[in-house]
Amino acid sequence: MVVILSQCMRLFICLATLAFAQTISPTDRNITMDRNAAIVIVGGGPAGIHYATLL
């Protein structure tokens, strides 16, 4: 019984995540920066690369 509830909860979380992802509108995909800008990649995955500008 606990296994079934665990799997149902996992399925619910996946479906809720997919539904939420559909509500987010895409932003500009181009990154523009100064030629001398120093950046560091702080993450990446299927959605793209996340970066931060070094101050």
SULZI-V89488 format. One record per backbone hydrogen bond with DSSP energy under -1.0 kcal/mol. CO is the residue of the C=O (numbers start at 1). NH is the residue of the N-H. If there is no record, write none. Layout:
co->CO nh->NH
co->CO nh->NH
//
This chain:
co->1 nh->5
co->2 nh->6
co->3 nh->7
co->4 nh->8
co->5 nh->9
co->6 nh->10
co->7 nh->11
co->8 nh->12
co->9 nh->13
co->10 nh->14
co->11 nh->15
co->12 nh->16
co->13 nh->17
co->14 nh->18
co->15 nh->19
co->16 nh->20
co->17 nh->21
co->18 nh->22
co->34 nh->37
co->38 nh->54
co->40 nh->52
co->43 nh->50
co->45 nh->48
co->48 nh->45
co->50 nh->42
co->50 nh->43
co->52 nh->40
//
